[in-house]
Amino acid sequence: MKCPKCSGLMYVERLSDFFVIFHVWKCINCGALIDKTILENQKRSLPPIEALKTVSKTK
């Protein structure tokens, strides 16, 4: 998998939060983390062009 930020190599890393264990993709170059929740939130958010139009209208 390629990193969406820097196009670097990503690998699966296991993380834990007390009793919950989950897996994330971590970039070797920039350290970006991507998991299921991050991907779902990115899909729900506005595309960059739409976000810029919304911001420019409010100014």
Biopython code that builds the backbone (N, CA, C, O; Angstrom):
import numpy as np
from Bio.PDB.StructureBuilder import StructureBuilder

atoms = [
    (1, "MET", "N", (0.842, -1.173, 0.000)),
    (1, "MET", "CA", (0.000, 0.000, 0.000)),
    (1, "MET", "C", (0.887, 1.235, 0.000)),
    (1, "MET", "O", (1.928, 1.254, 0.657)),
    (2, "LYS", "N", (0.477, 2.273, -0.740)),
    (2, "LYS", "CA", (1.219, 3.524, -0.777)),
    (2, "LYS", "C", (0.569, 4.552, 0.135)),
    (2, "LYS", "O", (-0.655, 4.608, 0.251)),
    (3, "CYS", "N", (1.389, 5.358, 0.774)),
    (3, "CYS", "CA", (0.915, 6.413, 1.661)),
    (3, "CYS", "C", (0.218, 7.503, 0.855)),
    (3, "CYS", "O", (0.758, 7.947, -0.158)),
    (4, "PRO", "N", (-0.969, 7.948, 1.275)),
    (4, "PRO", "CA", (-1.663, 9.012, 0.552)),
    (4, "PRO", "C", (-0.979, 10.378, 0.686)),
    (4, "PRO", "O", (-1.221, 11.270, -0.127)),
    (5, "LYS", "N", (-0.133, 10.548, 1.698)),
    (5, "LYS", "CA", (0.548, 11.828, 1.895)),
    (5, "LYS", "C", (1.845, 11.935, 1.106)),
    (5, "LYS", "O", (2.081, 12.930, 0.421)),
    (6, "CYS", "N", (2.697, 10.896, 1.204)),
    (6, "CYS", "CA", (4.034, 10.995, 0.611)),
    (6, "CYS", "C", (4.341, 9.893, -0.402)),
    (6, "CYS", "O", (5.442, 9.851, -0.951)),
    (7, "SER", "N", (3.389, 9.010, -0.652)),
    (7, "SER", "CA", (3.552, 7.859, -1.554)),
    (7, "SER", "C", (4.614, 6.870, -1.079)),
    (7, "SER", "O", (5.140, 6.091, -1.874)),
    (8, "GLY", "N", (4.923, 6.899, 0.194)),
    (8, "GLY", "CA", (5.889, 5.963, 0.759)),
    (8, "GLY", "C", (5.265, 4.613, 1.053)),
    (8, "GLY", "O", (4.052, 4.441, 0.934)),
    (9, "LEU", "N", (6.083, 3.675, 1.431)),
    (9, "LEU", "CA", (5.655, 2.316, 1.746)),
    (9, "LEU", "C", (4.961, 2.289, 3.101)),
    (9, "LEU", "O", (5.439, 2.887, 4.065)),
    (10, "MET", "N", (3.826, 1.588, 3.167)),
    (10, "MET", "CA", (3.097, 1.442, 4.425)),
    (10, "MET", "C", (3.105, -0.017, 4.841)),
    (10, "MET", "O", (3.113, -0.913, 3.997)),
    (11, "TYR", "N", (3.103, -0.250, 6.142)),
    (11, "TYR", "CA", (3.056, -1.604, 6.684)),
    (11, "TYR", "C", (2.015, -1.656, 7.798)),
    (11, "TYR", "O", (1.631, -0.622, 8.345)),
    (12, "VAL", "N", (1.566, -2.845, 8.126)),
    (12, "VAL", "CA", (0.565, -3.025, 9.174)),
    (12, "VAL", "C", (1.263, -3.055, 10.528)),
    (12, "VAL", "O", (2.252, -3.763, 10.723)),
    (13, "GLU", "N", (0.720, -2.264, 11.464)),
    (13, "GLU", "CA", (1.260, -2.240, 12.819)),
    (13, "GLU", "C", (0.132, -2.528, 13.802)),
    (13, "GLU", "O", (-0.989, -2.048, 13.627)),
    (14, "ARG", "N", (0.425, -3.299, 14.818)),
    (14, "ARG", "CA", (-0.563, -3.635, 15.837)),
    (14, "ARG", "C", (-0.430, -2.658, 17.002)),
    (14, "ARG", "O", (0.648, -2.500, 17.573)),
    (15, "LEU", "N", (-1.541, -2.003, 17.346)),
    (15, "LEU", "CA", (-1.571, -1.071, 18.469)),
    (15, "LEU", "C", (-2.584, -1.548, 19.484)),
    (15, "LEU", "O", (-3.496, -2.302, 19.147)),
    (16, "SER", "N", (-2.432, -1.114, 20.732)),
    (16, "SER", "CA", (-3.403, -1.494, 21.751)),
    (16, "SER", "C", (-3.731, -0.296, 22.630)),
    (16, "SER", "O", (-2.891, 0.566, 22.885)),
    (17, "ASP", "N", (-4.975, -0.270, 23.084)),
    (17, "ASP", "CA", (-5.459, 0.765, 23.986)),
    (17, "ASP", "C", (-6.101, 0.036, 25.164)),
    (17, "ASP", "O", (-7.282, -0.308, 25.115)),
    (18, "PHE", "N", (-5.340, -0.194, 26.201)),
    (18, "PHE", "CA", (-5.739, -1.004, 27.351)),
    (18, "PHE", "C", (-6.125, -2.407, 26.891)),
    (18, "PHE", "O", (-5.241, -3.235, 26.674)),
    (19, "PHE", "N", (-7.425, -2.705, 26.733)),
    (19, "PHE", "CA", (-7.848, -4.057, 26.387)),
    (19, "PHE", "C", (-8.181, -4.223, 24.909)),
    (19, "PHE", "O", (-8.387, -5.346, 24.447)),
    (20, "VAL", "N", (-8.235, -3.135, 24.167)),
    (20, "VAL", "CA", (-8.600, -3.177, 22.753)),
    (20, "VAL", "C", (-7.332, -3.246, 21.909)),
    (20, "VAL", "O", (-6.430, -2.425, 22.075)),
    (21, "ILE", "N", (-7.262, -4.202, 21.021)),
    (21, "ILE", "CA", (-6.135, -4.335, 20.106)),
    (21, "ILE", "C", (-6.647, -4.069, 18.694)),
    (21, "ILE", "O", (-7.651, -4.648, 18.279)),
    (22, "PHE", "N", (-5.964, -3.197, 17.956)),
    (22, "PHE", "CA", (-6.375, -2.898, 16.594)),
    (22, "PHE", "C", (-5.156, -2.759, 15.710)),
    (22, "PHE", "O", (-4.037, -2.588, 16.195)),
    (23, "HIS", "N", (-5.380, -2.833, 14.404)),
    (23, "HIS", "CA", (-4.294, -2.773, 13.428)),
    (23, "HIS", "C", (-4.446, -1.518, 12.576)),
    (23, "HIS", "O", (-5.554, -1.145, 12.192)),
    (24, "VAL", "N", (-3.325, -0.878, 12.287)),
    (24, "VAL", "CA", (-3.308, 0.322, 11.451)),
    (24, "VAL", "C", (-2.233, 0.170, 10.383)),
    (24, "VAL", "O", (-1.302, -0.623, 10.522)),
    (25, "TRP", "N", (-2.383, 0.949, 9.313)),
    (25, "TRP", "CA", (-1.324, 1.064, 8.313)),
    (25, "TRP", "C", (-0.446, 2.229, 8.730)),
    (25, "TRP", "O", (-0.959, 3.309, 9.025)),
    (26, "LYS", "N", (0.876, 2.035, 8.761)),
    (26, "LYS", "CA", (1.814, 3.093, 9.150)),
    (26, "LYS", "C", (2.836, 3.291, 8.038)),
    (26, "LYS", "O", (3.385, 2.323, 7.510)),
    (27, "CYS", "N", (3.089, 4.547, 7.686)),
    (27, "CYS", "CA", (4.044, 4.879, 6.636)),
    (27, "CYS", "C", (5.467, 4.858, 7.189)),
    (27, "CYS", "O", (5.737, 5.391, 8.265)),
    (28, "ILE", "N", (6.350, 4.250, 6.452)),
    (28, "ILE", "CA", (7.759, 4.194, 6.859)),
    (28, "ILE", "C", (8.412, 5.571, 6.741)),
    (28, "ILE", "O", (9.263, 5.919, 7.560)),
    (29, "ASN", "N", (8.024, 6.359, 5.733)),
    (29, "ASN", "CA", (8.652, 7.663, 5.505)),
    (29, "ASN", "C", (8.164, 8.749, 6.450)),
    (29, "ASN", "O", (8.961, 9.351, 7.168)),
    (30, "CYS", "N", (6.848, 9.006, 6.455)),
    (30, "CYS", "CA", (6.335, 10.167, 7.201)),
    (30, "CYS", "C", (5.639, 9.788, 8.505)),
    (30, "CYS", "O", (5.332, 10.671, 9.305)),
    (31, "GLY", "N", (5.381, 8.506, 8.741)),
    (31, "GLY", "CA", (4.766, 8.074, 9.987)),
    (31, "GLY", "C", (3.252, 8.223, 10.031)),
    (31, "GLY", "O", (2.657, 8.069, 11.097)),
    (32, "ALA", "N", (2.612, 8.516, 8.906)),
    (32, "ALA", "CA", (1.156, 8.658, 8.869)),
    (32, "ALA", "C", (0.494, 7.346, 9.253)),
    (32, "ALA", "O", (0.957, 6.270, 8.873)),
    (33, "LEU", "N", (-0.605, 7.443, 10.018)),
    (33, "LEU", "CA", (-1.362, 6.274, 10.435)),
    (33, "LEU", "C", (-2.724, 6.291, 9.765)),
    (33, "LEU", "O", (-3.372, 7.335, 9.701)),
    (34, "ILE", "N", (-3.160, 5.149, 9.268)),
    (34, "ILE", "CA", (-4.475, 5.031, 8.655)),
    (34, "ILE", "C", (-5.120, 3.757, 9.184)),
    (34, "ILE", "O", (-4.537, 2.674, 9.122)),
    (35, "ASP", "N", (-6.344, 3.907, 9.709)),
    (35, "ASP", "CA", (-7.110, 2.746, 10.153)),
    (35, "ASP", "C", (-8.529, 2.836, 9.603)),
    (35, "ASP", "O", (-8.842, 3.742, 8.830)),
    (36, "LYS", "N", (-9.373, 1.915, 9.994)),
    (36, "LYS", "CA", (-10.733, 1.847, 9.471)),
    (36, "LYS", "C", (-11.519, 3.127, 9.781)),
    (36, "LYS", "O", (-12.246, 3.622, 8.919)),
    (37, "THR", "N", (-11.387, 3.660, 10.979)),
    (37, "THR", "CA", (-12.114, 4.866, 11.374)),
    (37, "THR", "C", (-11.664, 6.071, 10.561)),
    (37, "THR", "O", (-12.501, 6.868, 10.137)),
    (38, "ILE", "N", (-10.382, 6.220, 10.337)),
    (38, "ILE", "CA", (-9.857, 7.339, 9.547)),
    (38, "ILE", "C", (-10.380, 7.261, 8.120)),
    (38, "ILE", "O", (-10.795, 8.276, 7.560)),
    (39, "LEU", "N", (-10.367, 6.076, 7.527)),
    (39, "LEU", "CA", (-10.866, 5.918, 6.160)),
    (39, "LEU", "C", (-12.350, 6.249, 6.064)),
    (39, "LEU", "O", (-12.770, 6.901, 5.107)),
    (40, "GLU", "N", (-13.159, 5.812, 7.039)),
    (40, "GLU", "CA", (-14.586, 6.123, 7.032)),
    (40, "GLU", "C", (-14.832, 7.621, 7.159)),
    (40, "GLU", "O", (-15.701, 8.162, 6.475)),
    (41, "ASN", "N", (-14.085, 8.294, 8.017)),
    (41, "ASN", "CA", (-14.243, 9.739, 8.184)),
    (41, "ASN", "C", (-13.821, 10.504, 6.929)),
    (41, "ASN", "O", (-14.442, 11.510, 6.588)),
    (42, "GLN", "N", (-12.785, 10.047, 6.244)),
    (42, "GLN", "CA", (-12.361, 10.696, 5.007)),
    (42, "GLN", "C", (-13.419, 10.549, 3.923)),
    (42, "GLN", "O", (-13.624, 11.473, 3.135)),
    (43, "LYS", "N", (-14.094, 9.405, 3.869)),
    (43, "LYS", "CA", (-15.150, 9.205, 2.876)),
    (43, "LYS", "C", (-16.341, 10.120, 3.139)),
    (43, "LYS", "O", (-16.982, 10.587, 2.197)),
    (44, "ARG", "N", (-16.644, 10.382, 4.416)),
    (44, "ARG", "CA", (-17.786, 11.220, 4.782)),
    (44, "ARG", "C", (-17.512, 12.711, 4.603)),
    (44, "ARG", "O", (-18.445, 13.492, 4.415)),
    (45, "SER", "N", (-16.256, 13.108, 4.659)),
    (45, "SER", "CA", (-15.928, 14.533, 4.576)),
    (45, "SER", "C", (-16.071, 15.038, 3.140)),
    (45, "SER", "O", (-16.120, 14.255, 2.191)),
    (46, "LEU", "N", (-16.138, 16.365, 3.002)),
    (46, "LEU", "CA", (-16.260, 16.979, 1.685)),
    (46, "LEU", "C", (-14.983, 16.785, 0.884)),
    (46, "LEU", "O", (-13.894, 16.765, 1.457)),
    (47, "PRO", "N", (-15.098, 16.641, -0.436)),
    (47, "PRO", "CA", (-13.888, 16.635, -1.264)),
    (47, "PRO", "C", (-13.174, 17.982, -1.130)),
    (47, "PRO", "O", (-13.823, 18.984, -0.828)),
    (48, "PRO", "N", (-11.864, 18.034, -1.346)),
    (48, "PRO", "CA", (-11.107, 19.281, -1.163)),
    (48, "PRO", "C", (-11.664, 20.463, -1.958)),
    (48, "PRO", "O", (-11.685, 21.581, -1.443)),
    (49, "ILE", "N", (-12.108, 20.254, -3.174)),
    (49, "ILE", "CA", (-12.619, 21.357, -3.993)),
    (49, "ILE", "C", (-13.905, 21.905, -3.394)),
    (49, "ILE", "O", (-14.078, 23.122, -3.320)),
    (50, "GLU", "N", (-14.804, 21.036, -2.967)),
    (50, "GLU", "CA", (-16.053, 21.476, -2.351)),
    (50, "GLU", "C", (-15.775, 22.212, -1.047)),
    (50, "GLU", "O", (-16.441, 23.203, -0.747)),
    (51, "ALA", "N", (-14.816, 21.751, -0.278)),
    (51, "ALA", "CA", (-14.476, 22.408, 0.984)),
    (51, "ALA", "C", (-13.950, 23.812, 0.719)),
    (51, "ALA", "O", (-14.289, 24.742, 1.451)),
    (52, "LEU", "N", (-13.134, 23.982, -0.308)),
    (52, "LEU", "CA", (-12.610, 25.310, -0.629)),
    (52, "LEU", "C", (-13.730, 26.250, -1.066)),
    (52, "LEU", "O", (-13.716, 27.427, -0.704)),
    (53, "LYS", "N", (-14.685, 25.764, -1.826)),
    (53, "LYS", "CA", (-15.818, 26.600, -2.255)),
    (53, "LYS", "C", (-16.635, 27.044, -1.062)),
    (53, "LYS", "O", (-17.074, 28.193, -1.005)),
    (54, "THR", "N", (-16.849, 26.147, -0.105)),
    (54, "THR", "CA", (-17.614, 26.470, 1.081)),
    (54, "THR", "C", (-16.902, 27.511, 1.923)),
    (54, "THR", "O", (-17.539, 28.431, 2.437)),
    (55, "VAL", "N", (-15.602, 27.382, 2.071)),
    (55, "VAL", "CA", (-14.821, 28.338, 2.864)),
    (55, "VAL", "C", (-14.807, 29.710, 2.198)),
    (55, "VAL", "O", (-14.922, 30.728, 2.879)),
    (56, "SER", "N", (-14.667, 29.748, 0.868)),
    (56, "SER", "CA", (-14.595, 31.031, 0.168)),
    (56, "SER", "C", (-15.945, 31.766, 0.204)),
    (56, "SER", "O", (-15.968, 32.996, 0.167)),
    (57, "LYS", "N", (-17.056, 31.044, 0.274)),
    (57, "LYS", "CA", (-18.384, 31.672, 0.359)),
    (57, "LYS", "C", (-18.616, 32.326, 1.707)),
    (57, "LYS", "O", (-19.330, 33.325, 1.797)),
    (58, "THR", "N", (-18.025, 31.781, 2.750)),
    (58, "THR", "CA", (-18.239, 32.320, 4.098)),
    (58, "THR", "C", (-17.395, 33.551, 4.367)),
    (58, "THR", "O", (-17.659, 34.274, 5.329)),
    (59, "LYS", "N", (-16.404, 33.806, 3.561)),
    (59, "LYS", "CA", (-15.535, 34.981, 3.784)),
    (59, "LYS", "C", (-16.087, 36.222, 3.162)),
    (59, "LYS", "O", (-15.476, 37.286, 3.262)),
]
sb = StructureBuilder()
sb.init_structure("model")
sb.init_model(0)
sb.init_chain("A")
sb.init_seg("    ")
for serial, (resi, resn, name, xyz) in enumerate(atoms, 1):
    if name == "N":
        sb.init_residue(resn, " ", resi, " ")
    sb.init_atom(name, np.array(xyz, "f"), 0.0, 1.0, " ", f" {name:<3s}", serial, name[0])
structure = sb.get_structure()
